Amino acid sequence: MLKLRIFLLFIGTISLVLGVKFIYDARPIVKKYFSFGDKNEATVGLKIFGFLLSIIGATIIYFMF
């Protein structure tokens, strides 16, 4: 049981950190890894994905403790 809690805490923390990273660095990530015309649309999509990922991570952490 303790190993599962530690594992879920680790997964929640990683997803929370990646979500925040995607929110704040969306434009440089899109410029570096994607090469299609509408970069603004891809930036918004990456920010939405980061927001959802951070919400999932925070929910996992909240319900584990």
N, C-alpha and C positions, 0 to 999 in steps of 0.2 A: 504494500500500500504506500509506503514512504517513497519507494522508487518511482511509482506512478506519479505521485505529487511532484517530485523533483523533475521528472521528465516533462510533465505538463507545464510546470513553471518555466522550464527552459524553452519550450516551444512557444509559450505565450510571450516571453521576453524577447525572443528572436523575432517573432512576427510583429510585435509592437515597435521594435527598433527599426525593422525594415520598412514598416508602414510610415514612420516618421521620416526616414531617409527618402522614401519615394515622394513624400509630400514636399519636402524642402528642396530637393535636388532634382525635380522632375525635368526641368528644361535642359540642364547639362546631360542628364541621362538620355533624353530623347535625341539630342544633338549627336551624342557619341555612338549610340547603338542603332538608331533607326534612321533611314534615309529615304523618307517619302515626303511628298509635297507639303501637307498641312501639319506643321509641327505644333501649332497651337491646339489642335484637336487631340493629338497624341499626348501632349502635356496635361491637358484636362483629364484625359482617360487615366493617365498614370497617377495623377493626384487623387482621383476618385478611388482607384485601386489601393493606393496607400492609405487613404482614410478608412476604407473597409477593413484592410489588413490590421491597422492599428486598433480598430474597434474590436475585432475578433481577439487579438492578443490581450487587450485590456480586460475583456470579458472573461477569458480563460484565467488570467491572474486574479481577477476579483472573486470568482467563484471557487478558486482553490484555497483562498485564505479568508 
